Amino acid sequence: MSIPFLIVCLYIVMLFVISYFARQRSSGSATNYVLAGRQLTTPLITVSIVGLAVGGASTIGVAEQAYKVGISAGWYTTAWGIGAIVMGLLVAQKYRELNITTIPELLGRYYDKKGMIAGVACQILIQLVVMSLQYIAGGSILCALVPEVFTFTSGVLTSAAVFIGITAIGGMWSASLCNILNVTLKYIGIILATVFSVSHAGGIDQIRLQLPANVPYFDWFDGVGILGILSWIIVLVTVNLSLQSIIQISLGAKDVQTARRGFIIGGLMMLPIGFVSALMGVIAKTMFPDVSPALALPMTIMSLNPVLAGITLAALWAADVSTACSLLLSSATLFSQDIYKKFINPTVSDTHYLTVTKCSVLVLGLLTLLFAMTISGIINTLMIGLSLTAAFSIIVLFTLFAPGLCRKSSAFFTIMTGVLVLVLWQSFPPIRIFPHVIYLEWLACLAAFLLTYLLDRVTILSPKLVQNEKI
C-alpha cells in the first residue's frame, strides 16, 4: 500500500473523528447545527472563510490556469482575499444587526414573495455549481494521488461521500473545527511542496529557461491581463457581499467584532497563497508539458518525496473538503429555512427542522454529482456562475444603506434581470461587449433596480423599523 494513500486514509479518519466530537456541540437545536449556536470565535471564523475560499478553484484551478497563462493566475485567490476584507469592513456588522439566517430570509422580510422564491432558487443553483467544482478537483487529486486505486470517477464519488458525511454529522461546528486541520494542512503542504519543487527544478532561472517563450509565465499581470484580474476582483467582492455560504459564516460569529476580525484576518491570509499554487502550475508546465492542465499540479507533486507528496495532495484535497462542506451546509439551510419551513410546514418543530436540514445535505450533495460530471474548466465555470451574485449584492447594499430607493418588487426584477443577462451571455455572443459578464450583470441589475424604483410606488419598511417592530 502506497504512503500517499495511507496519509489520505489517516486524514479522512481524523476528519470523521473531529466531526464526531463536533456532533455533540451541534446537537440540541437547528441553530447549533446551521450556525454553530452563533458561538464561533475569531480563529474559527478565520479558518472557516479561508477554508471556503481556498478550495479546489484556488489550488487545482489556479494551477490549471497558470499552466496555460502563467503566475498571474494567482490573482484569483488574492481577489478572494480582497473580497473577504471588504465583507468584514463593509457589511458584516449590518448582517449581524438584521439577525437573519439566510439571504432569502432578508428578501422575504422586505420584498415580495416572488423575489424571495427567485432568491432561494438562484442561491442554491449558484452554490451547487461551485460545489460541483470541488468534486471535480477532489476527483483529480485522488486519481493522481493513487492511480492504482482511484479513477477520476471513483475519486469524485469518494470526495462526495466524505463531503456529505462530514457535513451531515456535525453541521457548522463540524465544518469549522475540521477547518483548523484543513487550513493548517493546506498551507503547510502547498508551501513545502513549492519550495521543494523549485529546488528540484534547479531554481527559478532554470524553470524560466524551460518554458515556452511566447507565454509571459513570470509576468504578474500579462497572462491573465489587467481586465481579467479586475473582473476576478469585482466578481469576488460581489460574492463576499451576498453569497449564502459566506454570510452564514459571519452569522455564526459570537458578535460583530468577531465576525469582522475573522474576515479581515482570513482575507489577509489569502492574499499570497494563490501565487504559490500558480508557481506550482508553472513548474508543472516544465515537467509535464503535454498533460491535461487539470492534472498538472497533482502529477508534479507526485514526483516529489512520497511522504511530502502524500501530505501535499492530502492538503489539496483538504482544500476541497473545507469549501464543499460550507457550501453544502448553506445550500441545505436555504432549502430547509426558505422552502420547507416557509412554504411546506411553517409550524415545523425544531427537531423535525433539524432532520429536514440533514436530509437536505444528503439530497443536495448527491444532486451536485450530476453537475460535477458535466462541467469542465474550473475557474471559467466558477466565474460565470458566481457573477449572478451581482443581483443579490445590489439588493443587499440598497436594503442596508439606501432603503428609501427600495420597492417591494425590486428583488424579483433585479434577480430575474441577472438570470436573463447570464442566459443571453451564454447563448447570444453578440452581447459580449464587455471583457466579462460581471460588468454587464452589475450595469443591467443596477438599471433594473433603479427602474423598479421609478415604476413601483410600494415601498419597503426601513430595516431599522423592522428591527424595532421585532423588539
N, C-alpha and C positions, 0 to 999 in steps of 0.2 A: 504493500500500500504506500502511495507517494506521500512525501512530507507535506506538500501543499494541501492535499486532500485531508490529511489529519488535522492540519491547522484550521481549515474551514469547518470541519466537523466540530472541533473544540469550540470555535467561535459560535456556531449555531447552538450548541449546548448551553453556553454562557448566556446567550440571548434569552433562551427559554427559561433558564434559572432566574434571571433578573425579572422576566415577565411574571413568573410565578409569585415572586415576592411583591411585585407591583400590584398583583391582583388583590392583595389584602387591602391596599390603600384605595383601590378603585371600586371596591365593593361598597354596598350600602345605599348608594344613590346614583342617579344618572349624572348629576353634576360632578361627582367624583370620577366617573368614567370618562365623560367627554371634555371636562375642563379641569381635571385633577383637583376638584374641590376649590378652584381658584386659589391654590396654595403654592404655586411654582415660585421658586426663588430666582434671583438674578442668574446664577450659574446654570440652572435648569432652563430658563428662558433662552440664555445664550446658546447652549448646546442644541436646543430644540430648533432655533431658527437656522443655525449653522447646519444642523443635520438635515433640515428640509431643503435648504438652498444648495448645499454641496452634495449633490446626488449624482446620478448617472450622467446627466447632461453636463454637470460641472467637472466631471473627471473623464469618463469614456467619451462623452460628446465633445468636450473641448479638445481632447487628444485627437479625435477623429477629424475635427475641423483643422487643427494645427498640422496634421499630417498632409493636408491639402494646401493650406494658405500660410502657415507659419505661426509664430509665437503670439501674434496679435489676437489669436483666438482666445487667449487668456482673459481678455476684457469682458468676456461673458460673465465669469464669476465675480469680477470686480463690479460689474453692473448690478449684480445681485446684492453685493455689499452696500453699494450706494443706495439702493432701494430700501434695504433694511434700516439704514441710518435715517433716511428721510421719514420712514414709517415711525421710528422711535421719536423723532423730533417733532413731527407734524401732527399725527393723528392718534397715537397710542393713548394719550390721556382722554381724548374725545370719545373713543370707543369704550373705554372703561366707564366713563360717566353715563353712557347710554345703558349699561348693564344688560347687554344682549348676549345671545349665544351664537347667532348666525347673521350673515349679511341679509338674507331674505327676511329674517325677523325684523330688521330695520326697515326694509321695504314695506312689509306688511303693516308696520306701525304708522308709517307716514304716507304711504301711497296706496293706490287701489289694488284690488285682488289680482288683476291681470298682471300688473307689474311684479308682484311677489311670485306668482307662478312662473313667469318668464325668468325671473332671477334664480329660482331654485333649479330649473332645468338647465340653464346655461352654466351656473356654478358647478353643478355635478358633472356636466359634459366636459368642461374645461379641466377639472381635476382628474377625470378618468383618462383623458388624453395624456396629461402629464404623467400620471401614474403608470400608464402603459409603457412609457419610455423607460421607466425604471425596470420593468420586467425585461425589456429588450437588452438593456445594459447588463442586468443581472445574468441573463442567459449567455451573453457574450463572454462575461468574466468566467463563469463556471465551465463553459465549453473550452476556453483557452487554458484554464487552470488545471482541469483534469479531463483531457480529451478522451482518455480511455474509459471514463465513467459517464461523462455528460456529452450529449449532443446539444446544439443550440436550443432545440425544442424542450428537451428534458431539463436543461438549465433554466429556461423560462418557467417551466412548471414547478421546479424546486424553489425558485425565487418566490413565486406566487404563494406556495404553501407556507413558507417562512413569514412573508409579509402579512398574510392573512392571520396566521396563527398567533403571532406576537400581538398584533393589534386587538384581536378578539379577546385574548386573555386578560390584558390589563389596561386597555384604552390609553388615555393620555399619560397616565403615570408610567405605563409600560414604555411608551414611545420616548418619554422624556428621560427616564432612568437609563434605558438602553442607549440613548444618545450620548451619555457620558462615555460609555465604552466605544461607541461608533465614531464619535468625533476624535477622541484620542487616538484610536487605531488608524483612522484615515489620514490624519495629519502626520503622524509619525511614519506610517508606511509609505505614503507618497513622497515625503521629503527625503527619507532614506533611500528609496528606490531611485530618485532623481540624482542624488549625489553619487551613488554607486554607478548609475548608468553613464553619467558624464565622465567619471573616472575610467570606466570600462571602455568607453569610446575614444579615449585619448585626449579629452578636453574639448572645450567649445570650439577652438580653432580647427581641430581635426574634424569635428562634426560639420562645421561650416563648409569645409573643403569637399565633403562627400554629398552635399545637397545640390539639386538642380539649380543652375544659375538664374533661371527665368522666373523663380518664385522668391519673393522677399521674406525668406523664412525667419530672419532675425530682426526684421523691422517691427517696431512696437505698434505701428498703425497701418501700414500699407496693405498687408494681407487681407484683412477684413475691410479696411477703409474707414475713414472718419465717419462717413454717413452710416455705415454698418454698425460701428461702435455706438454712435449716438442713438441708433434705433434700439440696440440692446438696452441702453440705459433708460430710454423712455419707456420701453416695454416693462422692464423690471421694477422701475419706480412705480409704474401704474399697477403692476401685480401686487406689490407690497402694500399698496393703499387699500386693496379691495378683494384679494383672494381669500376665500373662507379659511383655508388651512393656516394661513399666516395670521389672520385676525384671531383665530381660535387659540393660537399660541399666546398672543398678547392678552386675551381674555382670561387665560389660565393663571396669569401672574397674581401674586397676593395683593399688589397695589400698583398704582400708576407709575411710581418711580422705578419699581422693579421691572415692569414691562419696558419702560423707556431705556433703562440702563442695559437690559438684556439685549435689546435690538441694536443699540449703538455698539456695544462691545462685539456682538456677533457680526455686525456689518464690517467692523474694522478687521476682524479675524478673516473674513472672506476676501479682502482686497488682494492679497498676494497669491492665494493658493491656486487660482486658475492658471497663472503663468507657469507654475510648477508643472501642472498637468499638461499645459501646452508644450513645454520644453520636452516632456516625455514623448509627446506626439511627434515632435520634430526629430528626436533621436530615433524613434521607430521608423521614420522615413528612410534614414540611412541604413538601418539594419534589415528592414523588410520592405523594400521599395515597391513591391508588386502585390501586397496582400490587400484585403478589404480594409479600408480605413477604420471601420468599427472594431476590427480585431487587432489593430496595430499596437495599441498600448498593452493589452494583456499578453500578446506574444513577446513584446520587448521585455516585460517584467519576468516572464517565464525563462528568459535567457540568463537571469541572474542566479545567484546562490539560491538553492531550493528553499531554505528557511526564509530568507528575505523575500523571495518570490511569493511564498505562501502567505506571509504576513501582509505584503503589499496588496495582493489580489483579494485577500480577505478584507483589507481596508477599503478597497474599491467597492467590494460587494456591500460592505458596511454603509457606504455612502448611499447605495440603493435602498437598503433596509430602512435607514433613517428617514429618507424622503418619502418612500412609499407608505410607511406606517402613518405618518402625519396626514398624507393626502387621503388615505383610505378611511381613517377615523373621521376626518372632517366631512367627507362625502357621505358617510353613514349618518353623521349628525344632521346634515342637511335633509336627508330623507326622513329620518325619524322625527325631527323637530318641525320641519316646514311642510312636510307632505302628510305623514301618518298622524301626527298629533294635531295638525291644523285642520285637515280635511276628512280623515278616516275615523279617528277615535279621539275627539277633543277631551274626553274625560278619562283618558288612559291613566292608570296608576303608575307611580314612579317605577315600581318593579317591572311591570309589563313594558314600559317605555325603554327600560334598560335592556330587556330581552330583544325588543324590536331593533334597537341600535346594534346589538351584537349580531343579530341575523343579517342586518343590512351590510355589516362588514363582510360577511361571508359572500352574500349575493353579489355585491358590487365588486368585490375582489375577483370573483370568477368572471363577471362581465368584462372586466378590464383585460382579461386574456384575449378576448375577441379583438380588441384594439391592438394589442401587442403583436398579434400575428399578421396584421395588415399595414403596419406603419414602418417607414424607413426614413433615414436622415434625422438623427436625434434633435439637433439644435434647430434646424429649419422648421421641422414639425412643431416643436415646442414654441417657437416664436410666433408662429401663425395662431396656434391655439390660445396662447396667453394674451394675444392682442385684444381679444374680446373683453378683457377686464377693463379696457378703457371706458366702456359704458358704465360699469359699476363705480369706477373711480370718480367719474364726473358726478354721478348721482350722490355718492357719499360726500364729496367735497362741498357740493352745493347744500346738501342737507345740514352738514355740520357748521358751515361758515357763512352761507347766504340763503337761509330758509325762505326769505321773502321772495326769492325767484323760483321757488319750487311749486309745482302744481300736482294735483292728485294723480294725473295721468303721465307725469314726466318720466317716471321709472319705466313704464311699459314701452312708451315710444322710443326712449333712448336705447333700451336694451334691444328692441326689435330693429332699430337702425344699425346697431352694432352687428347683429346677426346678418342683416342684409348686406352690409359692406363686406363682411367676411365671405359670404357666398359669392357675391359678384367678383371679388378679388380672385377667388379660386377658379371661377368658371368663365369670366369675361376679361381676358388680359388687357384689352384697350383701356380699362380704367386704371391701370397700374402706372399712374403718372408720378407717384412718389416712390422713393427707394425702398420703402417698407410699408406694409399695410397699417402699422400702428399710427402713422401720421394721418392717413385718411380716416381711421377709426376715431381719433381724437377730434378732427375737424367735423366729421359728419355727426358724431354723437353730441358734440357741443352745440352744433346748429340745431339738432333735433330738440335738445333740452330747452334752448332759448326760444325756439319756435313754439314749443308747447306752452311756455310762459306767456307768450303773446296771444295764443288762441284759446287756452283753457283758463277760465276765471276761478276755478275751485282751488283754493289754497290749501296747504298743509298746515298742521299745527307746528309751532316752533318746538324744537327738541327740548328747550327749557320748560315750556308749558306742559309738554307730555311728562317730563320728569316730575314737575310739581304735582300733576294730577296723580301720578303713581305714588308719590309720597303721601 
